[in-house]
Each structure stands twice: as structure tokens, then as C-alpha cells.
Amino acid sequence: QYHRVFKSFDAQRIAEAAYQQGWITIASPKETVVNMVQTKLDETKLDTNPYYLACPSRSLQDRLLNASLVFEKEIRSITNPEITRWELQSAREAHVAMFQSAVEERRFCEVNPQ
């Protein structure tokens, strides 16, 4: 089975976009399509090009981050009622840093087949 390792362009994401656009029928085995796409990526040395990615706007990224922070704070408070303000602040800072790293790596982007 295919193990998805993150790259801006990975064969899994491109194959999913092709299926969604109807360019590849469901009769084609997904693993075969993923392997073919990976071969083409390796041949062309194409790793990343923002032109081919559809990423959320900065406004949407901010909304996602805020919703995620609220959810994390609620879960931490439920699972650890004795949590201190310092622990919450430390967890928040780590959460923001991980989120920003994910944005920079374009993890919230999808392949734009257009």
C-alpha cells in the first residue's frame, strides 16, 4: 500500500485531483495511477511550484488557526483540569509554531488541476 509522505507535489495528491476531475476513471487502480504519477514526477524533477497549488487565503488560515486553538484549549482543559496558565500559553505557542510550519510547507494546499 502507498505510504503518503508529505511533499508539495506528491503523487497521491495529484492522482486524487485527476480522479476528482474525471480525467482518470475509477476502473484504473489507484495504486497504479499513483505509481505512474510518481514516476513522472521523478523524471521531470518537479517538486514544488505554487502555481499548481490552490491554497487557503490568509484570512481562512487565520480562521483555521483560531478555531484550532480554541478546540485545543478546550480539550486540554477537559483532559487536565489542573492545567496552569503557563502550560496553556506554552502549548498555544507550540501550536502556533506547528501551524505556521504547516502553512509554509503548503500542507493546507491542494493540487489545482486547472
The 8 nearest C-alpha neighbors of each residue, nearest first, counted from 0:
[[1, 2, 30, 3, 29, 33, 31, 34],
 [0, 2, 3, 30, 33, 11, 34, 4],
 [3, 1, 4, 0, 11, 5, 30, 10],
 [4, 2, 1, 5, 11, 9, 10, 6],
 [5, 3, 2, 6, 9, 11, 1, 10],
 [4, 6, 3, 7, 9, 106, 8, 104],
 [5, 7, 8, 9, 4, 46, 47, 104],
 [8, 6, 47, 105, 9, 46, 5, 104],
 [9, 7, 6, 47, 46, 10, 12, 13],
 [8, 10, 6, 11, 12, 7, 13, 5],
 [9, 11, 37, 13, 33, 36, 12, 14],
 [10, 12, 14, 9, 13, 33, 15, 3],
 [13, 11, 15, 14, 10, 9, 16, 110],
 [12, 14, 16, 10, 15, 11, 110, 17],
 [13, 15, 17, 11, 16, 12, 33, 10],
 [16, 14, 12, 18, 13, 17, 11, 19],
 [15, 17, 19, 13, 14, 18, 20, 12],
 [18, 16, 14, 20, 22, 15, 19, 23],
 [19, 17, 21, 15, 23, 20, 16, 22],
 [20, 18, 16, 21, 17, 15, 22, 23],
 [21, 19, 17, 18, 22, 16, 112, 23],
 [20, 22, 18, 23, 19, 17, 24, 16],
 [23, 21, 17, 20, 18, 24, 19, 16],
 [24, 22, 18, 21, 17, 25, 27, 20],
 [25, 23, 26, 27, 21, 18, 22, 28],
 [24, 26, 27, 23, 28, 18, 29, 21],
 [25, 27, 24, 28, 23, 29, 18, 32],
 [28, 26, 25, 24, 29, 23, 32, 31],
 [29, 27, 31, 30, 26, 32, 25, 33],
 [28, 30, 32, 31, 33, 27, 14, 25],
 [29, 31, 33, 32, 28, 34, 1, 0],
 [32, 30, 34, 28, 29, 33, 35, 27],
 [31, 33, 35, 29, 34, 30, 36, 14],
 [34, 32, 30, 36, 10, 31, 35, 11],
 [33, 35, 37, 31, 32, 36, 30, 38],
 [36, 34, 32, 38, 37, 33, 31, 39],
 [35, 37, 39, 33, 10, 38, 34, 32],
 [38, 36, 10, 40, 34, 39, 35, 33],
 [37, 39, 41, 35, 36, 40, 42, 34],
 [40, 38, 42, 36, 37, 41, 43, 35],
 [39, 41, 37, 43, 45, 38, 42, 44],
 [40, 42, 44, 38, 39, 43, 37, 45],
 [43, 41, 39, 40, 44, 38, 45, 37],
 [42, 44, 45, 40, 41, 39, 38, 46],
 [45, 43, 41, 42, 40, 46, 39, 47],
 [46, 44, 43, 40, 47, 41, 8, 48],
 [47, 45, 8, 44, 7, 48, 40, 6],
 [48, 46, 7, 8, 45, 49, 6, 51],
 [47, 49, 50, 51, 46, 52, 7, 45],
 [48, 50, 52, 51, 47, 53, 7, 54],
 [51, 49, 48, 52, 53, 111, 47, 110],
 [52, 50, 111, 49, 48, 110, 53, 112],
 [51, 53, 110, 111, 49, 109, 50, 108],
 [52, 54, 109, 111, 108, 110, 51, 55],
 [53, 55, 108, 52, 107, 56, 109, 105],
 [56, 54, 59, 60, 57, 108, 53, 107],
 [57, 55, 59, 58, 60, 54, 61, 53],
 [56, 58, 60, 59, 61, 55, 62, 54],
 [57, 59, 61, 56, 60, 62, 55, 63],
 [58, 60, 62, 56, 61, 57, 55, 63],
 [59, 61, 57, 63, 58, 62, 64, 56],
 [62, 60, 64, 58, 59, 63, 65, 57],
 [61, 63, 59, 65, 60, 64, 66, 58],
 [64, 62, 60, 66, 61, 65, 67, 59],
 [63, 65, 67, 61, 62, 66, 68, 60],
 [66, 64, 68, 62, 67, 63, 61, 69],
 [67, 65, 69, 63, 68, 64, 62, 70],
 [66, 68, 64, 70, 65, 69, 63, 71],
 [69, 67, 65, 71, 70, 66, 64, 72],
 [70, 68, 66, 72, 67, 71, 65, 73],
 [69, 71, 67, 73, 68, 72, 66, 74],
 [70, 72, 68, 74, 73, 69, 75, 67],
 [71, 73, 75, 69, 70, 74, 76, 68],
 [74, 72, 76, 70, 71, 75, 77, 69],
 [73, 75, 77, 71, 76, 72, 78, 70],
 [74, 76, 72, 78, 77, 73, 79, 71],
 [77, 75, 80, 73, 79, 74, 78, 72],
 [78, 76, 74, 75, 79, 80, 73, 72],
 [77, 79, 75, 76, 74, 80, 73, 82],
 [78, 80, 76, 81, 82, 77, 75, 74],
 [81, 79, 76, 82, 77, 78, 75, 83],
 [82, 80, 79, 83, 76, 78, 77, 75],
 [83, 81, 79, 80, 86, 76, 84, 87],
 [84, 82, 86, 85, 87, 81, 88, 80],
 [83, 85, 87, 86, 88, 82, 89, 81],
 [84, 86, 88, 83, 87, 89, 82, 90],
 [87, 85, 89, 83, 84, 88, 90, 82],
 [88, 86, 84, 90, 85, 89, 91, 83],
 [89, 87, 91, 85, 90, 86, 84, 92],
 [88, 90, 86, 92, 91, 87, 85, 93],
 [91, 89, 87, 93, 88, 92, 94, 86],
 [92, 90, 88, 94, 89, 93, 87, 95],
 [91, 93, 95, 89, 94, 90, 96, 88],
 [94, 92, 96, 90, 91, 95, 97, 89],
 [93, 95, 91, 97, 92, 96, 90, 98],
 [96, 94, 98, 92, 97, 93, 99, 91],
 [95, 97, 93, 99, 98, 94, 100, 92],
 [98, 96, 100, 94, 99, 95, 93, 101],
 [97, 99, 95, 101, 100, 96, 94, 102],
 [100, 98, 102, 96, 101, 97, 95, 103],
 [99, 101, 97, 103, 98, 102, 96, 104],
 [100, 102, 98, 104, 106, 99, 103, 105],
 [103, 101, 105, 99, 104, 100, 106, 98],
 [104, 102, 100, 105, 101, 99, 106, 98],
 [103, 105, 101, 102, 106, 100, 7, 6],
 [106, 104, 102, 108, 103, 107, 101, 7],
 [105, 107, 101, 108, 104, 102, 7, 103],
 [108, 106, 105, 54, 102, 109, 55, 101],
 [109, 107, 54, 105, 53, 106, 52, 55],
 [110, 108, 53, 52, 111, 54, 107, 12],
 [109, 111, 52, 51, 112, 53, 13, 16],
 [110, 112, 52, 51, 53, 113, 109, 16],
 [113, 111, 110, 16, 17, 51, 20, 13],
 [112, 111, 51, 110, 20, 52, 16, 53]]
